[in-house]
Structures are given as structure tokens and as C-alpha cells.
Amino acid sequence: MIAVGIDVAKDKHDCTVVGGDGVILADSFVVPNSQEGFSRLLGQIGACSGDREEVRVGLEATGHYGTNLLRFLVDAGLAVYVLNPLSTNLYRKSLSLRKTKTDRVDARTIAAMLLSGSGLVPYRAEARRTEDLKSLTRYRFDKVRERAKLKQSISRLVCILFPELEKLVPTLHMRSVYELLGAFPGAAQVAEAGLEELSELLERSSKGHYKRSAAEEIYEAARSSIGAWAPAKSLELQHTIRLARELGSEVDDVERFIKAILVEIASPITTIPGIGFRMAAMIIAEAGDFSRFESADKLLAYAGMSPSTYQSGQLRNCYPHMEKRGSRYLRYALYNATKHVCRYDPTFAAYLGKKCAEGKHYNVAISHACKKLVRVILALERSGEPYRPAA
């Protein structure tokens, strides 16, 4: 067996090829991030070993910089291992007391980790679908956060321009209200519009839900409103509403793609009560290949949800905090999914109530329920069977 360590960068990749006996076969050669560079790397690997089944290639999970190289190597039939940067950093420090970190050293460290064979699982071509799902779920997560900020801005501007409106509608963030404020961004503009025009706009945008009586109520509130006449803020409100609606349309398109991928994956965790397609997609995307995790503890550690441990002599941590060093997206998905499962599944609801009755804080009790949920998720993924509530 030979190990190929690759330190990935934006424009070039530093590579080292090491034999199974630890002898360096090709030391620190650099290939550009191009088709020519990829072919040169493949040729160098072939010169060191004629049998590709004996080759292990490792690279760190460095975001998008290594995506094209990873796909090229997998398509070439090589066993590729994607390593956690935290693990490689700790492994490098364990090899030497010197504080030396270069691209060359990183490539050698990765090759040494491959030779150690410490429970590493190769990247599979089927994981591309999961990578696509990860890209979409993270994109949706960021867009939803952006939309939330825009909604906060809309609420702030309405509080200045037409504060009475919020008490007259179920929520400001609905289609009919956005149509109203987009056309008349302020109490003064609503009052100038006239009752007939206002009534027609509300009935059309709400699909007949808001009749003339609702329009009269809003019109009278606008005439006696304390809202400020502020053309600059009215313009800001119109633009913010437009951006929020565009983001909403983008999120809907992304969610349709996510649903289509979930149908192809057909994961049994979608059958757990309380786990909708959004949380299920994020859990599947961030966890990746569930076979990598031997136990629920390892999956929790990967999400950064395991308690930290510190002990030295007689000193023991009496209040261990959550590590929070793993995937923040997976941690977010598991935590929120647990809350919904505890709400809709009687078994989890009883378990959460039991932990709270023991005097545990709600968040601590949720973390216990989360560990139980992770055990269920792993069991379902291994068996492929749908979730069956406890009798």
C-alpha cells in the first residue's frame, strides 16, 4: 500500500507519496489546480504504484477548494479519504514538539495518518448526492437568516410609518400586507389612496379574505395614525419588502430541490414524528455516511454536542459544557429536531418530562433527549426500517 497526502489550496496542491514501509516515494511536489495538474498528479501516483487498489489518497475537508480534485480522484477509481482538519492538526502536533506548519509538512502528516489506518472510511461516489444536499441546506439556512433580518427591518419601519397596522392584521409578514405596504408605504399614503382603491387592493391580494370592512378599518386607522411622514423610510420599506419577497421565492425553489433529493435518498428518519423535510435534510447532509459512526456518542461528538471533560489530580469538572466544536449546522438541526420530536412523539415527550422531573434544566433535558434521538436515527439508518412508536 502507498499513501498520498495532499494539502489543498486555492491555486495549487502540495503532494507527498509515501510507501507502506514509511519510505518517501515522491516528496513534496506541487500540482496546479487545473486539468493539467490533476493529470500530472495521477501520472505521479501511477509511477509509484501500478495497482490503484493499493493507493490511498487523503486530503483535508477544506471547503470548496478541494471539491474538483476530490471528484477527479474518485472518478479515477482511487480510494480517497477526506480528513477532519482538527484531527490532522492534532496528529501533526503529536509527531513533533516543534511548532512547524507548512504545506509540505501538512501533506506528509496526511500521508502518515493514512498509513496509520486509524478507522478511516473512504469517500464514496454515492456521497455526491449528500454533498449536493449539504450545499442546498446550507444555502437555504443562510437565506432564511437573511430573510429574518429583512423582516425585522420591515417591522421596524412599519412601527415608524404606520404603527397601528400591526394590531389590525395577524402578522405583517403576509402577502396582502406586503402588497399594501409596497403600494402605500406609510399611513399618509394609505389615507391619500382612498377607500375604494384600498379595498380593491386588499381583496385582490388576499384572494377575497379581506372584504371592504377590513379596508375601512385600515383606512380609518391610517387617517388618525401617528405614523411619520418620511419619504426616505418609505422608500426603504418598499425596497426591503421587495428583497424579502425575492428571498422567499428563492427559498421556495431551494426547498423543492431539497424535497426531490430526499425522495431519491428515501431515508427512514423522515418517518420520525416531528422531523420535517428541512431538519431531516440537514441531518442527512451534515452527518453524511452514517456508517462512519459506531455509536451515538461519536455522532454527537461530530456535532459538537458531547460534554467536555477535564480532570487533573483531584480537580474534576463539576459542570461540563457542551464542546460545540463540530458542525454547527448539524448541531442546530439535531437540537431543533429533538424539540419537535418531544412535542409530537409520546415516548420522547415522556422521556423529556422524566429528565425535567429529575431537576435538570430544560436545555440539559433536551440534550439527553437528543442523544436518545441520535440512537434512534442510527438504528433506522442501519436497518432501513421506518420508525415505529413504542407500544
VONUDO-676053 format. One record per residue (C-alpha): z, x, y; residue in three letters; residue number from 1. Coordinates in Angstrom, 3 decimals, m for minus. Each point is the difference from the previous one (the first is absolute). Example, Ala and Ser with C-alpha at 12.3 -4.5 7.8 and 13.67 -1.06 7.14 Angstrom:
# VONUDO-676053
R        z        x        y type seq
R    7.800   12.300   m4.500  ALA   1
R   m0.660    1.370    3.440  SER   2
# end
This chain:
# VONUDO-676053
R        z        x        y type seq
R    0.000    0.000    0.000  MET   1
R   m0.659    1.101    3.578  ILE   2
R    1.483   m1.451    3.174  ALA   3
R   m1.823   m0.382    3.306  VAL   4
R    2.206   m0.348    3.053  GLY   5
R   m1.656   m1.374    3.146  ILE   6
R    1.612   m0.076    3.433  ASP   7
R   m1.877   m2.748    1.823  VAL   8
R   m0.857    0.170    3.698  ALA   9
R   m2.358   m1.797    2.345  LYS  10
R   m2.900    2.475    0.095  ASP  11
R    0.668    2.283   m2.991  LYS  12
R    1.996    0.264   m3.215  HIS  13
R    1.848    3.079   m1.286  ASP  14
R   m0.222    0.328   m3.797  CYS  15
R    1.606    2.104   m2.704  THR  16
R   m0.836    0.049   m3.718  VAL  17
R    2.747    1.123   m2.396  VAL  18
R   m0.223    0.443   m3.756  GLY  19
R    2.423   m1.480   m2.489  GLY  20
R    1.757    3.369   m0.331  ASP  21
R    0.597    0.165    3.755  GLY  22
R   m2.822    2.464    0.687  VAL  23
R   m1.870   m0.755    3.221  ILE  24
R   m3.673   m0.509   m0.820  LEU  25
R   m1.234   m0.739    3.521  ALA  26
R    2.341    0.706    2.875  ASP  27
R   m0.093   m1.923    3.237  SER  28
R   m3.646   m0.807    0.583  PHE  29
R   m0.903   m2.460    2.744  VAL  30
R   m2.568   m2.777   m0.287  VAL  31
R   m1.198   m2.135    2.911  PRO  32
R    0.524   m3.748   m0.001  ASN  33
R   m3.643   m0.720   m0.790  SER  34
R   m2.292   m0.688   m2.933  GLN  35
R   m0.875    3.686   m0.154  GLU  36
R    3.692    0.924   m0.077  GLY  37
R    0.769   m2.515   m2.731  PHE  38
R   m2.850    1.372   m2.136  SER  39
R    1.235    3.556    0.556  ARG  40
R    3.496   m1.018   m1.126  LEU  41
R   m1.408   m1.629   m3.140  LEU  42
R   m2.029    3.112   m0.727  GLY  43
R    3.035    2.250    0.380  GLN  44
R    1.995   m2.198   m2.368  ILE  45
R   m2.851    0.116   m2.514  GLY  46
R   m0.100    3.809    0.233  ALA  47
R    3.691    0.158   m0.908  CYS  48
R   m0.167   m2.537   m2.828  SER  49
R   m2.972   m1.469   m1.809  GLY  50
R    2.009   m2.931   m1.366  ASP  51
R    0.897   m2.503    2.710  ARG  52
R    2.507   m1.683   m2.282  GLU  53
R    2.192    3.090    0.317  GLU  54
R    0.016   m0.130    3.808  VAL  55
R    2.749   m1.514    2.108  ARG  56
R   m0.673   m0.420    3.706  VAL  57
R    2.845   m0.753    2.412  GLY  58
R    0.105   m0.939    3.664  LEU  59
R    2.582   m1.516    2.280  GLU  60
R   m0.045   m3.589    1.220  ALA  61
R   m0.979    0.923    3.552  THR  62
R   m1.366   m3.306    1.202  GLY  63
R   m3.741   m0.388    0.498  HIS  64
R   m0.920    3.697    0.143  TYR  65
R   m0.199    0.366   m3.772  GLY  66
R   m1.540   m3.381   m0.837  THR  67
R   m3.612    1.175   m0.325  ASN  68
R    0.951    3.127   m1.943  LEU  69
R    2.171   m2.038   m2.358  LEU  70
R   m2.804   m2.421   m0.805  ARG  71
R   m2.470    2.844   m0.496  PHE  72
R    2.255    1.768   m2.501  LEU  73
R    0.762   m3.206   m1.928  VAL  74
R   m3.712   m0.842   m0.204  ASP  75
R   m0.571    3.526   m1.334  ALA  76
R    2.231   m0.812   m2.962  GLY  77
R    2.947    2.218    0.939  LEU  78
R    3.667   m0.868   m0.473  ALA  79
R    1.315   m0.252    3.562  VAL  80
R    3.670   m0.238    0.934  TYR  81
R    1.112   m1.309    3.390  VAL  82
R    3.362    1.572    0.847  LEU  83
R    2.735   m1.157    2.333  ASN  84
R    0.260    2.428    2.969  PRO  85
R    3.802   m0.205   m0.172  LEU  86
R   m0.076    1.207   m3.592  SER  87
R   m2.360    2.883    0.720  THR  88
R    2.088    1.035    3.011  ASN  89
R    3.183    0.124   m2.076  LEU  90
R   m1.809    1.801   m2.834  TYR  91
R   m1.313    2.657    2.407  ARG  92
R    3.501    0.604    1.373  LYS  93
R    1.344    0.361   m3.540  SER  94
R   m2.441    2.828   m0.730  LEU  95
R    1.071    2.246    2.857  SER  96
R    2.804    0.427    2.513  LEU  97
R   m2.474    1.042    2.679  ARG  98
R   m1.107   m2.621    2.515  LYS  99
R   m3.683    0.461   m0.676  THR 100
R   m2.420   m2.886    0.295  LYS 101
R   m3.712    0.604    0.203  THR 102
R   m3.029   m1.783   m1.391  ASP 103
R   m0.343    2.736   m2.610  ARG 104
R    3.636   m0.337   m1.096  VAL 105
R   m0.311   m3.797   m0.144  ASP 106
R   m3.052    0.240   m2.269  ALA 107
R    1.867    2.367   m2.337  ARG 108
R    3.043   m2.298    0.011  THR 109
R   m2.100   m2.993   m1.033  ILE 110
R   m1.592    1.999   m2.835  ALA 111
R    3.458    1.121   m1.171  ALA 112
R    1.217   m3.605   m0.016  MET 113
R   m2.954   m0.997   m2.164  LEU 114
R    0.776    2.739   m2.485  LEU 115
R    3.624   m1.114   m0.201  SER 116
R   m1.216   m3.440   m1.131  GLY 117
R    3.075   m1.749    1.367  SER 118
R   m0.890   m3.553   m1.047  GLY 119
R   m3.130   m0.161    2.132  LEU 120
R   m2.424   m2.881   m0.480  VAL 121
R   m3.705    0.503    0.784  PRO 122
R   m1.844   m2.116    2.511  TYR 123
R   m2.151   m2.654   m1.659  ARG 124
R   m3.326   m1.325    1.218  ALA 125
R    1.420   m3.541   m0.255  GLU 126
R    2.435    0.932    2.770  ALA 127
R   m2.787   m0.278    2.562  ARG 128
R    0.431   m3.756    0.061  ARG 129
R    3.683    0.517    0.716  THR 130
R   m0.893    2.470    2.761  GLU 131
R   m2.266   m2.621    1.564  ASP 132
R    2.841   m2.489   m0.208  LEU 133
R    2.380    2.492    1.618  LYS 134
R   m2.425    0.560    2.850  SER 135
R   m0.354   m3.732    0.614  LEU 136
R    3.725   m0.824   m0.250  THR 137
R    0.950    2.792    2.392  ARG 138
R   m2.735   m1.042    2.403  TYR 139
R    1.226   m3.581   m0.129  ARG 140
R    3.608    1.136    0.493  PHE 141
R   m0.924    1.885    3.177  ASP 142
R   m2.141   m2.831    1.363  LYS 143
R    2.752   m2.556   m0.565  VAL 144
R    2.418    2.217    1.918  ARG 145
R   m2.507    0.296    2.851  GLU 146
R   m0.433   m3.776    0.037  ARG 147
R    3.782   m0.464    0.108  ALA 148
R    0.170    2.179    3.117  LYS 149
R   m2.764   m2.050    1.609  LEU 150
R    1.890   m3.206   m0.794  LYS 151
R    3.073    1.419    1.701  GLN 152
R   m2.116    0.721    3.073  SER 153
R   m1.385   m3.550   m0.025  ILE 154
R    3.512   m1.460   m0.165  SER 155
R    1.081    2.235    2.895  ARG 156
R   m2.956   m1.001    2.178  LEU 157
R    0.394   m3.726   m0.742  VAL 158
R    3.664    0.278    0.979  CYS 159
R   m1.203    1.153    3.417  ILE 160
R   m3.054   m2.216    0.470  LEU 161
R    0.977   m3.275   m1.728  PHE 162
R    3.561    0.193   m1.432  PRO 163
R    0.237   m3.739   m0.714  GLU 164
R   m2.881    0.080   m2.494  LEU 165
R    2.033    1.645   m2.762  GLU 166
R    2.268   m3.067   m0.255  LYS 167
R   m2.925   m2.395   m0.263  LEU 168
R   m1.755    1.550   m3.031  VAL 169
R    1.238    1.103   m3.449  PRO 170
R   m1.074    3.589    0.713  THR 171
R   m2.041    1.813    2.598  LEU 172
R   m1.980    1.781   m2.700  HIS 173
R   m2.247   m2.785   m1.220  MET 174
R   m3.667   m0.692    0.515  ARG 175
R    0.313   m2.900    2.432  SER 176
R    2.474    1.848    2.241  VAL 177
R   m2.184    3.107    0.025  TYR 178
R   m2.981   m2.160    0.963  GLU 179
R    2.030   m1.566    2.801  LEU 180
R    1.291    3.288    1.397  LEU 181
R   m3.363    1.694   m0.416  GLY 182
R   m1.603   m2.620    2.232  ALA 183
R    2.960   m0.589    2.347  PHE 184
R    2.274    3.100   m0.023  PRO 185
R    2.907   m1.372    1.995  GLY 186
R    1.718   m3.155    1.192  ALA 187
R   m1.947   m0.013    3.252  ALA 188
R   m3.332    0.105   m1.820  GLN 189
R    1.080   m2.783   m2.374  VAL 190
R    1.031   m2.210    2.925  ALA 191
R   m3.321    0.628    1.787  GLU 192
R   m2.042   m0.775   m3.114  ALA 193
R    0.751   m3.679   m0.013  GLY 194
R    1.288   m2.301   m2.712  LEU 195
R   m3.372   m0.992   m1.452  GLU 196
R   m1.245    3.547   m0.544  GLU 197
R    3.374    1.055   m1.403  LEU 198
R    0.126   m2.955   m2.405  SER 199
R   m3.514    0.676   m1.296  GLU 200
R    0.728    3.713   m0.576  LEU 201
R    3.248   m0.635   m1.882  LEU 202
R   m1.447   m2.711   m2.228  GLU 203
R   m3.026    2.141   m0.903  ARG 204
R    1.924    3.241   m0.634  SER 205
R    2.736   m1.750   m2.021  SER 206
R   m2.545   m2.032   m1.995  LYS 207
R    1.462   m3.287    1.236  GLY 208
R    3.658    0.943   m0.478  HIS 209
R    0.830    0.013    3.724  TYR 210
R   m0.876   m3.333    1.616  LYS 211
R   m0.031   m0.978    3.663  ARG 212
R    3.790   m0.454    0.055  SER 213
R    0.512    3.683   m0.823  ALA 214
R   m2.481    1.012    2.676  ALA 215
R    1.849   m2.175    2.544  GLU 216
R    3.290    1.664   m0.895  GLU 217
R   m1.434    3.493    0.435  ILE 218
R   m1.782   m1.007    3.196  TYR 219
R    3.169   m1.388    1.593  GLU 220
R    1.957    3.082   m1.047  ALA 221
R   m2.652    2.191    1.616  ALA 222
R    0.126   m1.914    3.280  ARG 223
R    3.767    0.517    0.307  SER 224
R    0.084    3.447   m1.593  SER 225
R    1.840    2.968    1.449  ILE 226
R   m2.686    2.284   m1.423  GLY 227
R   m1.311    2.662    2.349  ALA 228
R   m3.496    0.131    1.415  TRP 229
R   m1.009    3.470   m1.208  ALA 230
R   m3.763    0.519   m0.494  PRO 231
R    0.526    3.511   m1.422  ALA 232
R    2.368   m1.239   m2.675  LYS 233
R   m2.274   m2.965   m0.730  SER 234
R   m2.847    2.401   m0.673  LEU 235
R    2.296    2.085   m2.217  GLU 236
R    0.972   m3.131   m1.917  LEU 237
R   m3.620   m0.978   m0.625  GLN 238
R   m0.889    3.478   m1.261  HIS 239
R    3.115    0.217   m2.184  THR 240
R   m0.771   m3.369   m1.616  ILE 241
R   m3.556    1.141   m0.668  ARG 242
R    1.232    3.193   m1.669  LEU 243
R    2.579   m1.891   m2.079  ALA 244
R   m2.634   m2.424   m1.269  ARG 245
R   m2.391    2.827   m0.862  GLU 246
R    2.748    1.794   m1.907  LEU 247
R    0.816   m3.222   m1.815  GLY 248
R   m3.627   m0.314   m1.081  SER 249
R    0.006    3.621   m1.219  GLU 250
R    3.190   m0.555   m1.992  VAL 251
R   m1.553   m3.069   m1.659  ASP 252
R   m3.076    2.032   m1.030  ASP 253
R    2.184    2.781   m1.440  VAL 254
R    2.115   m2.493   m1.930  GLU 255
R   m3.117   m1.440   m1.627  ARG 256
R   m0.937    3.477   m1.244  PHE 257
R    3.555    0.577   m1.234  ILE 258
R   m0.049   m3.258   m1.954  LYS 259
R   m3.319    0.929   m1.603  ALA 260
R    1.364    3.367   m1.186  ILE 261
R    3.170   m1.642   m1.320  LEU 262
R   m2.088   m2.400   m2.054  VAL 263
R   m1.752    3.001   m1.594  GLU 264
R    3.277    1.812   m0.692  ILE 265
R    1.647   m3.163   m1.393  ALA 266
R    3.497    1.446    0.223  SER 267
R    2.773   m2.086   m1.613  PRO 268
R    2.393    0.664    2.886  ILE 269
R   m1.823   m2.676    1.989  THR 270
R    1.599   m2.547   m2.363  THR 271
R    3.523    0.829    1.204  ILE 272
R    1.261   m2.872    2.208  PRO 273
R    0.239    1.062    3.621  GLY 274
R   m2.453    2.900   m0.177  ILE 275
R   m3.095   m1.009    1.910  GLY 276
R   m3.309    1.808   m0.094  PHE 277
R    0.853    2.110    3.076  ARG 278
R    3.188    1.516   m1.418  MET 279
R   m1.511    0.271   m3.487  ALA 280
R   m3.006    1.860    1.378  ALA 281
R    2.182    2.436    1.937  MET 282
R    2.248    0.677   m3.003  ILE 283
R   m2.976    0.620   m2.312  ILE 284
R   m1.807    2.134    2.571  ALA 285
R    2.961    2.201    0.902  GLU 286
R    1.378    0.403   m3.532  ALA 287
R   m3.426    0.784   m1.440  GLY 288
R    0.102    0.687   m3.725  ASP 289
R    3.243   m1.564   m1.249  PHE 290
R   m0.167    2.071   m3.180  SER 291
R    1.041    3.022    2.086  ARG 292
R    3.519   m1.405    0.276  PHE 293
R    2.189    0.250   m3.069  GLU 294
R    2.720   m2.207    1.469  SER 295
R    0.848   m2.258    2.904  ALA 296
R    2.089    2.782    1.526  ASP 297
R   m3.068    2.226    0.336  LYS 298
R   m2.019   m2.731    1.679  LEU 299
R    2.888   m0.689    2.385  LEU 300
R    0.235    3.725    0.748  ALA 301
R   m3.756    0.066    0.679  TYR 302
R    0.556   m2.791    2.532  ALA 303
R    2.980    1.829    1.507  GLY 304
R    2.378   m2.808   m0.951  MET 305
R    2.314    1.963   m2.286  SER 306
R    3.447    0.941    1.365  PRO 307
R    0.466    3.583    1.170  SER 308
R    2.527    2.126   m1.873  THR 309
R    2.102    2.848    1.396  TYR 310
R    2.829    1.664   m1.889  GLN 311
R    1.620    3.381    0.558  SER 312
R    3.384    0.911   m1.422  GLY 313
R    2.373   m2.841    0.790  GLN 314
R   m2.346   m1.485    2.584  LEU 315
R   m1.892   m3.045   m1.201  ARG 316
R   m2.081   m2.394    2.056  ASN 317
R    1.965   m3.206    0.150  CYS 318
R   m2.761   m1.910    1.821  TYR 319
R   m3.420    1.136   m1.273  PRO 320
R   m2.887   m0.957    2.241  HIS 321
R   m3.490   m0.928   m1.085  MET 322
R   m2.191    3.109   m0.089  GLU 323
R   m3.015   m1.528    1.799  LYS 324
R   m2.236    2.953   m0.852  ARG 325
R   m2.750   m1.717   m1.931  GLY 326
R   m2.719   m2.462    0.909  SER 327
R    1.203   m2.153    2.877  ARG 328
R   m2.643   m2.586   m0.857  TYR 329
R    1.252   m0.320   m3.580  LEU 330
R    3.586   m0.141    1.234  ARG 331
R   m0.916   m2.774    2.449  TYR 332
R   m1.884   m1.964   m2.673  ALA 333
R    2.736    0.253   m2.644  LEU 334
R    2.781   m0.909    2.430  TYR 335
R   m1.783   m3.053    1.411  ASN 336
R   m1.298   m1.104   m3.401  ALA 337
R    3.558    0.122   m1.351  THR 338
R    1.252   m2.294    2.748  LYS 339
R   m2.678   m2.581   m0.809  HIS 340
R    0.505    0.271   m3.766  VAL 341
R    3.746   m0.542    0.461  CYS 342
R   m0.873   m3.131    1.918  ARG 343
R   m2.430   m1.532   m2.486  TYR 344
R    1.204    1.219   m3.402  ASP 345
R    3.367   m1.386   m1.258  PRO 346
R    0.787    3.097   m2.076  THR 347
R   m0.379    2.362    2.932  PHE 348
R    1.786   m2.427    2.314  ALA 349
R    2.994   m0.048   m2.343  ALA 350
R   m0.038    3.792   m0.281  TYR 351
R   m0.065    0.398    3.788  LEU 352
R    2.849   m2.499    0.353  GLY 353
R    2.008    1.918   m2.608  LYS 354
R   m0.372    3.272    1.908  LYS 355
R    0.920   m1.636    3.301  CYS 356
R    3.072   m1.585   m1.671  ALA 357
R    1.082    3.503   m1.033  GLU 358
R    0.381    0.822    3.678  GLY 359
R   m3.235    1.930    0.469  LYS 360
R   m1.870   m0.150    3.280  HIS 361
R   m3.129   m2.156   m0.118  TYR 362
R   m2.329    2.997    0.328  ASN 363
R    1.851    1.823   m2.785  VAL 364
R   m0.218   m3.100   m2.198  ALA 365
R   m3.746   m0.201    0.719  ILE 366
R   m0.375    3.641   m1.076  SER 367
R    1.642   m0.871   m3.342  HIS 368
R   m2.334   m2.975   m0.398  ALA 369
R   m2.919    2.262    0.918  CYS 370
R    0.834    2.322   m2.882  LYS 371
R    0.033   m3.017   m2.323  LYS 372
R   m3.368   m1.106    1.377  LEU 373
R   m1.474    3.473   m0.544  VAL 374
R    1.126   m0.105   m3.647  ARG 375
R   m1.785   m3.344   m0.378  VAL 376
R   m3.154    1.337    1.703  ILE 377
R   m0.154    3.018   m2.316  LEU 378
R    0.562   m2.196   m3.072  ALA 379
R   m2.796   m2.376    1.026  LEU 380
R   m2.426    2.836    0.752  GLU 381
R    0.660    1.583   m3.408  ARG 382
R   m0.295   m3.228   m1.956  SER 383
R   m2.697   m1.698    2.061  GLY 384
R    1.796   m3.313   m0.530  GLU 385
R    0.701   m2.467    2.838  PRO 386
R    3.493   m0.476    1.337  TYR 387
R    2.194   m2.454   m1.904  ARG 388
R    3.210   m1.202    1.689  PRO 389
R    3.211    0.450   m1.978  ALA 390
R    0.977   m3.095   m1.970  ALA 391
# end
